[in-house]
Amino acid sequence: MSKVKHLFWVSFLVGISTGLAVSFYVIFTKLISYTLYLGKPEETIPHLPFWYVAFVTTSSILMVNLIILHNEKAREYGVREIAQALEENRMTFNLGDLALKIVASALSIGSGFAVGNEGPSAAIGAMIAYRFHSLFKLPKELLKVLIGVGASSGIAAVFVSPITGIVFAVENVAYFLIKDFVGFMVIGSFSAFVVALNFLSPLIFNYSIGKQVQPDYLLSLLLFVPFITVAIYLYLLIRDRLLYFLSTTVQYRLSPFLKAAVISLVGGLTVAAVLKVSPYGGFSGHEVVEALINSKIHLPLLTLFLLAVLRIVANAVSLYSNAVGGLFITLMSIGALTGYAFAELITYLGIPVEPFYFAAIGAAVFVGVVMKIPFTAVVLALETTYDYNVVIPTGLVVALVGLMASATFELRKTFLRRPPKKEQAPSDT
């Protein structure tokens, strides 16, 4: 009973602390972005000279790489990776590590690199949970439970969506603890959500019609499955090929500082070029998702495809450059562009559909399939839209695309492992 009581209060404290820390981190990131680009980046970057944008991106990512050289813990780690390292005593965190993590990520995203703030938010929650675990001298077997509480609190805060935070933590780090300890994740997530709600704004779907379902979208949904499957394949192909090319280009015999300088220069100049083509090609992608699912902007079909390619390139270069951030919202933005483009295309071909629906479905499906978190994708769609016309298709399409991807992978493995056919000996007759 004493253990449960301690866990209750520590979960509450982790949730409150994480909500405050993540709210500060998101606001700090936006402040850096507005300061570096002299106003709202989407409005000011087209009017700024290229040399200025390139100086901002290059100098910012160089500072991030220098921070990582000084303290490896500022690098982007997955929550599962953090939990395992802490359990095995391979890593510890203090308040200085937490501060450097926030600064490195805020500089990365604020200067325009295409990574999201949900990864660092989950990591911030995990770090805070670890500190409370040490402070209260709780048993080691409860460490992973608290890491789950911290991660769920971080996601709940950054998306202002408590249930999404809980499901994300369960799918990523605490799936085997759900029966006994999910209640503490609920406490942490809702505490962080209540705090963040006072500082941050959630993604809102303005066209929700609740539980009213439109069955006439069935044909378009069936057509959307192969379309987004191809889009996911192309994303992975372009990203991985580009990462491989960039990684093999840099001379790894350079000193750590020179290597960081070269990586920063290549990354900074590339992201600056993307931003000058379109500011929507960089940054986390939150504005892209919000604009598309609410039809705040209407873009021609070619522009949608161009933006999707720009975001894929910017994301690959950001990962190569050691930008500190996650993939969640970045993948959502690429998925939203894909869904919106699909709707515009089939409408042009004579099957009229609302593009904002497919933007919302595409955003959830893309992140669910690529990150292999289907439950989180469905719950995020539910908490964002409260519309069955988005939630039900998201679940079905995530399942179908996931099965298609798995089947393709298994067929490829079977083909690669198949022994070569032996030549038959010539017959004597």
C-alpha positions as CSV (number, residue, x, y, z in Angstrom):
1,M,0.0,0.0,0.0
2,S,2.9,2.3,0.8
3,K,4.3,1.7,-2.7
4,V,1.0,2.5,-4.4
5,K,0.7,5.7,-2.3
6,H,4.2,6.8,-3.3
7,L,3.6,6.1,-6.9
8,F,0.3,8.1,-6.9
9,W,2.0,11.3,-5.5
10,V,5.1,10.9,-7.6
11,S,3.0,10.4,-10.8
12,F,1.1,13.5,-10.0
13,L,4.4,15.5,-9.4
14,V,5.9,14.1,-12.6
15,G,2.8,15.1,-14.6
16,I,2.7,18.7,-13.2
17,S,6.5,19.2,-13.6
18,T,6.5,17.7,-17.1
19,G,3.5,19.9,-18.1
20,L,5.4,23.0,-17.0
21,A,8.7,22.0,-18.6
22,V,7.1,21.0,-21.9
23,S,5.0,24.2,-22.0
24,F,8.2,26.3,-21.4
25,Y,10.1,24.3,-24.1
26,V,7.4,24.8,-26.8
27,I,7.0,28.5,-26.0
28,F,10.8,28.9,-25.9
29,T,11.1,27.2,-29.3
30,K,8.6,29.6,-30.8
31,L,10.3,32.6,-29.2
32,I,13.7,31.5,-30.7
33,S,12.0,31.0,-34.1
34,Y,10.4,34.5,-34.1
35,T,13.7,36.1,-32.9
36,L,15.9,34.4,-35.4
37,Y,13.6,35.2,-38.4
38,L,12.5,38.7,-37.2
39,G,8.8,37.7,-36.9
40,K,6.6,34.9,-38.0
41,P,8.9,32.7,-40.2
42,E,6.2,31.8,-42.8
43,E,5.8,35.5,-43.5
44,T,9.3,36.9,-43.1
45,I,11.6,34.2,-44.7
46,P,10.4,34.9,-48.3
47,H,11.6,38.5,-47.8
48,L,14.9,37.7,-46.1
49,P,18.1,37.3,-48.1
50,F,19.4,33.7,-48.6
51,W,22.7,34.5,-46.8
52,Y,20.8,35.5,-43.7
53,V,18.6,32.4,-43.7
54,A,21.7,30.2,-44.3
55,F,23.6,31.9,-41.5
56,V,20.7,31.2,-39.1
57,T,20.3,27.6,-40.0
58,T,24.1,26.8,-40.2
59,S,25.1,28.6,-37.0
60,S,22.1,27.2,-35.1
61,I,22.8,23.6,-36.0
62,L,26.6,24.1,-35.4
63,M,25.7,25.2,-31.8
64,V,23.5,22.1,-31.5
65,N,26.4,19.8,-32.6
66,L,28.8,21.6,-30.2
67,I,26.3,21.0,-27.4
68,I,26.1,17.3,-28.3
69,L,29.9,17.1,-28.4
70,H,30.0,18.6,-24.9
71,N,27.2,16.4,-23.6
72,E,26.0,13.3,-25.5
73,K,22.8,13.2,-23.5
74,A,21.5,16.2,-25.5
75,R,21.2,14.0,-28.6
76,E,17.8,12.7,-29.6
77,Y,17.1,9.4,-28.0
78,G,14.0,7.3,-28.2
79,V,12.0,6.8,-24.9
80,R,12.5,3.0,-25.1
81,E,16.2,3.6,-25.5
82,I,16.3,5.9,-22.5
83,A,14.3,3.5,-20.3
84,Q,16.7,0.6,-21.2
85,A,19.8,2.7,-20.6
86,L,18.6,3.9,-17.2
87,E,17.6,0.4,-16.1
88,E,21.0,-1.0,-17.0
89,N,22.8,1.9,-15.2
90,R,24.4,3.0,-18.5
91,M,23.0,6.6,-18.2
92,T,21.9,9.1,-15.6
93,F,20.3,12.5,-16.0
94,N,20.6,15.7,-14.0
95,L,19.0,19.2,-14.4
96,G,21.9,20.4,-16.5
97,D,21.3,17.6,-19.0
98,L,17.6,18.5,-19.1
99,A,18.4,22.2,-19.8
100,L,20.8,21.3,-22.6
101,K,18.3,19.0,-24.2
102,I,15.7,21.8,-24.2
103,V,18.1,24.4,-25.7
104,A,19.5,22.0,-28.4
105,S,16.0,21.0,-29.5
106,A,14.6,24.6,-29.4
107,L,17.6,25.7,-31.6
108,S,17.0,22.8,-34.0
109,I,13.3,23.3,-34.5
110,G,13.3,27.1,-34.1
111,S,15.9,27.6,-36.8
112,G,13.8,25.6,-39.3
113,F,15.0,22.0,-39.2
114,A,12.3,19.5,-40.0
115,V,12.0,17.6,-36.7
116,G,9.2,17.6,-34.2
117,N,9.0,18.6,-30.6
118,E,7.1,15.4,-29.4
119,G,10.3,13.3,-29.1
120,P,12.1,15.7,-26.9
121,S,8.9,16.3,-24.9
122,A,8.6,12.5,-24.1
123,A,12.4,12.5,-23.3
124,I,11.9,15.6,-21.0
125,G,9.1,13.7,-19.2
126,A,11.4,10.6,-18.9
127,M,14.2,12.7,-17.5
128,I,12.0,14.4,-14.9
129,A,10.5,11.0,-13.9
130,Y,14.1,9.6,-13.4
131,R,14.9,12.5,-11.2
132,F,11.8,12.0,-9.0
133,H,12.6,8.3,-8.9
134,S,16.1,9.1,-7.5
135,L,14.8,11.8,-5.2
136,F,12.2,9.6,-3.5
137,K,14.6,6.5,-3.6
138,L,11.9,4.3,-5.1
139,P,12.6,0.6,-5.9
140,K,14.5,-0.1,-9.1
141,E,11.6,-2.2,-10.5
142,L,9.4,0.9,-10.5
143,L,11.8,2.9,-12.7
144,K,10.3,1.8,-16.0
145,V,6.9,2.5,-14.7
146,L,7.9,6.1,-13.9
147,I,9.6,6.4,-17.3
148,G,6.3,5.4,-18.8
149,V,4.5,8.0,-16.7
150,G,7.0,10.7,-17.8
151,A,6.8,9.8,-21.5
152,S,3.0,9.8,-21.4
153,S,3.0,13.1,-19.6
154,G,5.4,14.7,-22.2
155,I,3.2,13.6,-25.1
156,A,0.0,14.6,-23.3
157,A,1.4,18.0,-22.7
158,V,2.9,18.7,-26.2
159,F,-0.3,17.6,-28.0
160,V,-2.6,18.7,-25.3
161,S,-4.1,15.3,-25.6
162,P,-4.0,13.1,-22.5
163,I,-5.2,9.8,-23.9
164,T,-2.8,9.9,-26.8
165,G,0.0,10.3,-24.3
166,I,-1.1,7.2,-22.4
167,V,-1.4,5.0,-25.5
168,F,2.0,6.3,-26.8
169,A,3.7,5.3,-23.6
170,V,2.1,1.9,-23.5
171,E,3.0,1.2,-27.2
172,N,6.6,2.4,-26.7
173,V,7.9,1.5,-23.3
174,A,5.3,0.1,-20.9
175,Y,3.1,-2.4,-22.8
176,F,3.8,-5.2,-20.4
177,L,3.0,-3.0,-17.4
178,I,-0.5,-1.8,-18.5
179,K,-2.5,-4.2,-16.3
180,D,-1.0,-3.1,-13.0
181,F,0.3,0.4,-13.6
182,V,-1.6,2.2,-16.4
183,G,-3.5,4.1,-13.7
184,F,-0.4,6.0,-12.8
185,M,0.1,7.0,-16.5
186,V,-3.4,8.3,-16.4
187,I,-2.6,10.5,-13.4
188,G,0.6,11.8,-15.0
189,S,-0.9,12.4,-18.4
190,F,-4.0,14.2,-17.1
191,S,-1.9,16.3,-14.7
192,A,0.4,17.4,-17.6
193,F,-2.6,18.0,-19.8
194,V,-4.3,20.3,-17.3
195,V,-1.0,22.3,-17.0
196,A,-0.3,22.5,-20.7
197,L,-3.9,23.5,-21.5
198,N,-3.2,26.8,-19.8
199,F,-0.2,27.6,-22.1
200,L,-0.5,25.6,-25.3
201,S,-3.2,25.1,-28.0
202,P,-4.2,21.6,-29.2
203,L,-4.7,20.6,-32.8
204,I,-8.4,21.2,-33.6
205,F,-10.5,19.9,-36.5
206,N,-13.1,22.5,-37.2
207,Y,-15.2,20.3,-39.5
208,S,-16.1,17.5,-37.1
209,I,-19.6,16.0,-37.4
210,G,-19.1,13.5,-34.6
211,K,-20.6,10.0,-35.0
212,Q,-22.3,10.8,-38.4
213,V,-20.6,8.5,-40.9
214,Q,-20.5,9.2,-44.7
215,P,-20.6,5.8,-46.4
216,D,-20.2,7.4,-49.9
217,Y,-16.4,7.8,-49.1
218,L,-15.9,4.0,-49.2
219,L,-14.6,3.9,-52.8
220,S,-12.2,6.8,-52.2
221,L,-10.9,5.1,-49.1
222,L,-10.2,1.9,-51.0
223,L,-8.3,3.9,-53.6
224,F,-6.4,5.7,-50.8
225,V,-4.8,2.5,-49.4
226,P,-2.5,1.8,-52.3
227,F,-1.9,5.5,-52.8
228,I,-0.6,6.2,-49.3
229,T,1.3,2.8,-49.3
230,V,3.3,4.0,-52.3
231,A,3.8,7.4,-50.6
232,I,5.2,5.7,-47.4
233,Y,7.5,3.6,-49.5
234,L,8.7,6.6,-51.4
235,Y,9.3,8.5,-48.1
236,L,11.4,5.7,-46.7
237,L,13.3,5.2,-50.0
238,I,14.1,8.9,-50.5
239,R,15.0,9.5,-46.8
240,D,17.2,6.4,-46.5
241,R,19.0,6.9,-49.8
242,L,19.6,10.6,-49.0
243,L,20.9,9.7,-45.5
244,Y,23.2,7.1,-47.0
245,F,24.6,9.5,-49.6
246,L,25.2,12.2,-47.0
247,S,26.7,9.9,-44.5
248,T,29.2,8.4,-47.0
249,T,30.1,11.8,-48.3
250,V,31.5,13.2,-45.1
251,Q,35.1,12.2,-44.3
252,Y,34.9,10.4,-41.0
253,R,38.6,10.7,-40.4
254,L,38.1,14.3,-39.5
255,S,38.4,15.4,-35.9
256,P,35.0,15.6,-34.0
257,F,34.9,19.4,-34.3
258,L,35.7,19.5,-38.0
259,K,33.2,16.7,-38.6
260,A,30.5,18.7,-36.7
261,A,31.4,21.8,-38.7
262,V,31.1,20.0,-42.1
263,I,27.8,18.3,-41.1
264,S,26.4,21.7,-39.9
265,L,27.5,23.5,-43.1
266,V,25.9,20.9,-45.4
267,G,22.7,20.7,-43.3
268,G,22.4,24.4,-42.7
269,L,22.8,25.3,-46.4
270,T,20.4,22.6,-47.5
271,V,17.7,23.5,-45.0
272,A,18.1,27.2,-45.9
273,A,17.5,26.4,-49.6
274,V,14.4,24.4,-48.7
275,L,13.1,27.3,-46.5
276,K,13.7,29.8,-49.3
277,V,11.7,27.6,-51.7
278,S,8.9,27.5,-49.1
279,P,9.0,28.1,-45.3
280,Y,6.4,25.2,-45.0
281,G,9.1,22.8,-46.2
282,G,10.9,23.2,-42.9
283,F,10.2,23.5,-39.1
284,S,8.2,20.8,-37.2
285,G,5.2,20.8,-39.6
286,H,2.6,21.6,-36.9
287,E,1.4,24.6,-38.9
288,V,1.1,22.5,-42.1
289,V,-1.1,19.9,-40.4
290,E,-3.3,22.5,-38.7
291,A,-3.7,24.5,-42.0
292,L,-4.6,21.4,-44.1
293,I,-7.0,19.7,-41.8
294,N,-8.9,22.9,-41.4
295,S,-8.6,24.1,-45.0
296,K,-6.9,27.4,-44.0
297,I,-4.9,27.2,-47.1
298,H,-5.7,25.8,-50.6
299,L,-2.7,24.7,-52.6
300,P,-2.5,23.4,-56.2
301,L,-1.8,19.7,-56.7
302,L,1.8,20.3,-57.9
303,T,2.5,22.5,-54.9
304,L,1.3,19.8,-52.5
305,F,3.6,17.2,-54.1
306,L,6.5,19.7,-54.1
307,L,6.0,20.5,-50.4
308,A,5.9,16.8,-49.6
309,V,9.2,16.2,-51.3
310,L,10.7,19.3,-49.7
311,R,9.7,18.0,-46.2
312,I,11.1,14.6,-46.9
313,V,14.4,16.1,-48.0
314,A,14.5,18.5,-45.0
315,N,13.7,15.7,-42.6
316,A,16.5,13.5,-44.0
317,V,19.0,16.4,-43.8
318,S,17.8,17.3,-40.3
319,L,18.4,13.7,-39.1
320,Y,21.9,13.7,-40.8
321,S,22.7,17.1,-39.1
322,N,21.9,15.8,-35.6
323,A,19.0,18.1,-35.2
324,V,17.4,17.3,-31.8
325,G,13.7,16.4,-32.4
326,G,11.3,13.6,-33.1
327,L,9.5,12.3,-36.2
328,F,5.9,12.3,-35.0
329,I,4.6,15.7,-36.2
330,T,6.9,15.7,-39.2
331,L,5.5,12.5,-40.4
332,M,2.0,13.8,-39.7
333,S,2.7,16.8,-42.0
334,I,3.9,14.6,-44.9
335,G,0.9,12.4,-44.4
336,A,-1.5,15.4,-44.4
337,L,0.1,16.7,-47.6
338,T,-0.3,13.2,-49.1
339,G,-3.9,12.9,-48.1
340,Y,-4.8,16.4,-49.3
341,A,-3.1,15.8,-52.6
342,F,-5.0,12.5,-53.0
343,A,-8.3,14.2,-52.4
344,E,-7.5,16.9,-54.9
345,L,-6.4,14.3,-57.5
346,I,-9.5,12.1,-57.3
347,T,-11.8,15.1,-57.2
348,Y,-10.2,16.2,-60.5
349,L,-10.8,12.7,-61.9
350,G,-14.5,12.9,-61.0
351,I,-14.8,11.5,-57.5
352,P,-15.5,14.5,-55.3
353,V,-14.3,14.3,-51.7
354,E,-13.4,16.9,-49.0
355,P,-9.6,17.2,-48.9
356,F,-9.5,18.1,-45.2
357,Y,-10.8,14.7,-44.3
358,F,-8.1,12.9,-46.2
359,A,-5.5,15.3,-44.8
360,A,-6.5,14.3,-41.3
361,I,-6.6,10.6,-42.2
362,G,-3.3,10.8,-44.0
363,A,-1.6,12.5,-41.1
364,A,-2.6,9.8,-38.6
365,V,-1.9,6.9,-41.0
366,F,1.5,8.0,-42.0
367,V,2.8,8.3,-38.4
368,G,1.0,5.1,-37.4
369,V,2.5,3.0,-40.1
370,V,6.1,4.4,-40.2
371,M,6.5,4.6,-36.5
372,K,4.6,1.3,-35.9
373,I,2.2,2.8,-33.4
374,P,-1.2,2.1,-34.8
375,F,-3.1,2.5,-31.5
376,T,-1.6,5.9,-30.9
377,A,-2.5,7.0,-34.5
378,V,-6.1,6.0,-34.0
379,V,-6.4,7.7,-30.6
380,L,-4.7,10.8,-31.9
381,A,-7.2,11.0,-34.7
382,L,-10.0,10.6,-32.2
383,E,-8.7,13.3,-29.8
384,T,-7.9,15.7,-32.6
385,T,-11.0,15.4,-34.7
386,Y,-13.8,13.7,-32.7
387,D,-15.1,12.6,-36.1
388,Y,-15.9,9.0,-37.0
389,N,-15.3,9.8,-40.7
390,V,-11.6,10.3,-39.7
391,V,-11.2,7.8,-36.8
392,I,-12.8,4.7,-38.5
393,P,-10.9,5.1,-41.8
394,T,-7.7,5.8,-39.9
395,G,-8.0,2.5,-38.1
396,L,-8.9,0.6,-41.2
397,V,-6.2,2.1,-43.4
398,V,-3.5,1.8,-40.7
399,A,-4.3,-1.9,-40.4
400,L,-4.4,-2.5,-44.2
401,V,-1.3,-0.6,-45.0
402,G,0.5,-2.1,-42.1
403,L,-0.4,-5.6,-43.3
404,M,0.6,-4.8,-46.8
405,A,3.9,-3.5,-45.7
406,S,4.5,-6.6,-43.5
407,A,3.5,-8.9,-46.3
408,T,5.8,-7.2,-48.7
409,F,8.7,-7.4,-46.2
410,E,8.1,-11.1,-45.5
411,L,7.9,-11.9,-49.3
412,R,11.2,-10.1,-49.8
413,K,12.8,-12.0,-46.9
414,T,11.6,-15.3,-48.3
415,F,12.9,-14.5,-51.7
416,L,16.3,-13.5,-50.4
417,R,16.6,-16.6,-48.2
418,R,15.5,-19.0,-51.0
419,P,18.4,-21.3,-51.9
420,P,19.5,-21.2,-55.6
421,K,18.1,-24.0,-57.7
422,K,20.5,-26.9,-58.4
423,E,21.1,-27.7,-62.0
424,Q,19.8,-31.2,-62.9
425,A,22.3,-33.7,-64.2
426,P,21.8,-34.6,-67.9
427,S,19.9,-37.8,-68.4
428,D,21.8,-40.8,-69.9
429,T,18.8,-41.8,-72.0
